[in-house]
Amino acid sequence: MDPIPGAQPAALHQAFRGVWVRTGAPTVDPAAATLLDFSADDGPDLGFAYVLPVDERRAMVMAVRMGPSMDLPDPLPAVARVVGSSRWTIEAEERGVTPLPGRPAPRRTGQRMLRIGARGGRVRASTGYAVTRVLADTGAIVASLSRHGHPFGIPPDPRRDRALDAIWLAALARERADLEPAFLALFRDVPVDRVLRFLDGGASPVDVAAVVAALPPGPFLGALGALARQRLIR
Ligand SMILES: Cc1cc2nc3c(=O)[nH]c(=O)nc-3n(C[C@H](O)[C@H](O)[C@H](O)COP(=O)(O)OP(=O)(O)OC[C@H]3O[C@@H](n4cnc5c(N)ncnc54)[C@H](O)[C@@H]3O)c2cc1C
């Protein structure tokens, strides 16, 4: 199973807006991070919030939306749940829109040029995150430079990961907010170290089997059928 070269899936994005809040009263539980709060966004796309506590009065509250829209989600409903009736202020904010590429561009762009980072396809299409893949890529480029004198002796992305990303993105494009149960099953029913290896890359066949077994099959079989019908995968 492999994405067909040149075939273009629908454009999807991960849009996110987060605020660092300071509360007047100790309303934050510093021992409890919230990773997937789906109650904060009732739009048509897959939207959730997460809360990373710093101490009893400070937390980072991030709203994330994944889908065709590039509009930034609003973290304030999730902030309201953290701060309660306490006074609060925003100390800093971060925001961005990360394309979730269904088909990464070629990395080699000339005799001596290699794309790196996000432009080099290091954003994992199904998560919107890149840091661990950028670090692994950097090590591989350094090794290639010292061994061959050029940066091109780096491993390609595993076919399996590209196929799983294509299926995940097709399911996201079709199901949108209805994909919430799949996200919850992933983090509720699979040991977290297996999930992290699956999402970051470097998962073993046993890790992948554990993830596939936990996910509801309907959305992903539907996505696979849609990709095959559109000749985006073979
Ligand atoms: C607010 C925000 C938070 C994020 N958080 C995370 C996270 O927690 N974890 C994660 O994995 N990913 C995260 N990401 C995704 C992020 O895109 C990648 O992790 C990472 O920053 C991408 O690295 P990069 O080197 O490709 O691009 P960048 O970090 O954007 O660096 C590219 C650099 O190249 C420079 N540049 C561009 N064109 C030229 C040119 N022609 N000549 C010279 N310089 C040029 C730019 O000015 C920039 O400094 C986040 C993204 C954003 C926007």
PDBQT file of the ligand as one rigid body, heavy atoms in Angstrom, charges set to zero:
ROOT
HETATM    1  C1  LIG A 301       3.684  28.535  17.400  1.00  0.00    +0.000 C 
HETATM    2  C2  LIG A 301       4.179  27.175  16.927  1.00  0.00    +0.000 A 
HETATM    3  C3  LIG A 301       4.348  26.164  17.856  1.00  0.00    +0.000 A 
HETATM    4  C4  LIG A 301       4.779  24.900  17.443  1.00  0.00    +0.000 A 
HETATM    5  N1  LIG A 301       4.949  23.944  18.383  1.00  0.00    +0.000 NA
HETATM    6  C5  LIG A 301       5.429  22.748  18.009  1.00  0.00    +0.000 A 
HETATM    7  C6  LIG A 301       5.706  21.754  19.001  1.00  0.00    +0.000 A 
HETATM    8  O1  LIG A 301       5.470  21.965  20.200  1.00  0.00    +0.000 OA
HETATM    9  N2  LIG A 301       6.199  20.556  18.614  1.00  0.00    +0.000 N 
HETATM   10  C7  LIG A 301       6.459  20.300  17.300  1.00  0.00    +0.000 A 
HETATM   11  O2  LIG A 301       6.930  19.196  16.993  1.00  0.00    +0.000 OA
HETATM   12  N3  LIG A 301       6.192  21.218  16.303  1.00  0.00    +0.000 NA
HETATM   13  C8  LIG A 301       5.708  22.436  16.643  1.00  0.00    +0.000 A 
HETATM   14  N4  LIG A 301       5.451  23.387  15.680  1.00  0.00    +0.000 N 
HETATM   15  C9  LIG A 301       5.641  23.046  14.276  1.00  0.00    +0.000 C 
HETATM   16  C10 LIG A 301       6.925  23.757  13.743  1.00  0.00    +0.000 C 
HETATM   17  O3  LIG A 301       6.639  24.210  12.484  1.00  0.00    +0.000 OA
HETATM   18  C11 LIG A 301       8.154  22.878  13.689  1.00  0.00    +0.000 C 
HETATM   19  O4  LIG A 301       8.328  22.193  14.866  1.00  0.00    +0.000 OA
HETATM   20  C12 LIG A 301       9.465  23.632  13.430  1.00  0.00    +0.000 C 
HETATM   21  O5  LIG A 301       9.575  24.924  13.986  1.00  0.00    +0.000 OA
HETATM   22  C13 LIG A 301       9.673  23.728  11.969  1.00  0.00    +0.000 C 
HETATM   23  O6  LIG A 301      11.050  23.989  11.832  1.00  0.00    +0.000 OA
HETATM   24  P1  LIG A 301      11.651  24.582  10.535  1.00  0.00    +0.000 P 
HETATM   25  O7  LIG A 301      13.129  24.694  10.748  1.00  0.00    +0.000 OA
HETATM   26  O8  LIG A 301      11.181  23.818   9.344  1.00  0.00    +0.000 OA
HETATM   27  O9  LIG A 301      10.965  26.005  10.369  1.00  0.00    +0.000 OA
HETATM   28  P2  LIG A 301      11.143  27.282  11.239  1.00  0.00    +0.000 P 
HETATM   29  O10 LIG A 301      11.302  26.981  12.683  1.00  0.00    +0.000 OA
HETATM   30  O11 LIG A 301      10.021  28.172  10.796  1.00  0.00    +0.000 OA
HETATM   31  O12 LIG A 301      12.533  27.888  10.758  1.00  0.00    +0.000 OA
HETATM   32  C14 LIG A 301      12.738  28.318   9.436  1.00  0.00    +0.000 C 
HETATM   33  C15 LIG A 301      13.717  29.460   9.527  1.00  0.00    +0.000 C 
HETATM   34  O13 LIG A 301      14.213  29.744   8.217  1.00  0.00    +0.000 OA
HETATM   35  C16 LIG A 301      14.149  31.128   8.018  1.00  0.00    +0.000 C 
HETATM   36  N5  LIG A 301      14.057  31.322   6.570  1.00  0.00    +0.000 N 
HETATM   37  C17 LIG A 301      12.998  31.082   5.778  1.00  0.00    +0.000 A 
HETATM   38  N6  LIG A 301      13.310  31.358   4.484  1.00  0.00    +0.000 NA
HETATM   39  C18 LIG A 301      14.598  31.772   4.492  1.00  0.00    +0.000 A 
HETATM   40  C19 LIG A 301      15.479  32.189   3.462  1.00  0.00    +0.000 A 
HETATM   41  N7  LIG A 301      15.129  32.231   2.174  1.00  0.00    +0.000 N 
HETATM   42  N8  LIG A 301      16.716  32.547   3.823  1.00  0.00    +0.000 NA
HETATM   43  C20 LIG A 301      17.119  32.496   5.109  1.00  0.00    +0.000 A 
HETATM   44  N9  LIG A 301      16.322  32.099   6.127  1.00  0.00    +0.000 NA
HETATM   45  C21 LIG A 301      15.076  31.739   5.816  1.00  0.00    +0.000 A 
HETATM   46  C22 LIG A 301      12.953  31.623   8.769  1.00  0.00    +0.000 C 
HETATM   47  O14 LIG A 301      13.054  32.999   9.062  1.00  0.00    +0.000 OA
HETATM   48  C23 LIG A 301      13.055  30.753  10.032  1.00  0.00    +0.000 C 
HETATM   49  O15 LIG A 301      13.863  31.329  11.024  1.00  0.00    +0.000 OA
HETATM   50  C24 LIG A 301       5.025  24.639  16.066  1.00  0.00    +0.000 A 
HETATM   51  C25 LIG A 301       4.837  25.671  15.132  1.00  0.00    +0.000 A 
HETATM   52  C26 LIG A 301       4.417  26.931  15.562  1.00  0.00    +0.000 A 
HETATM   53  C27 LIG A 301       4.211  28.012  14.525  1.00  0.00    +0.000 C 
ENDROOT
TORSDOF 0
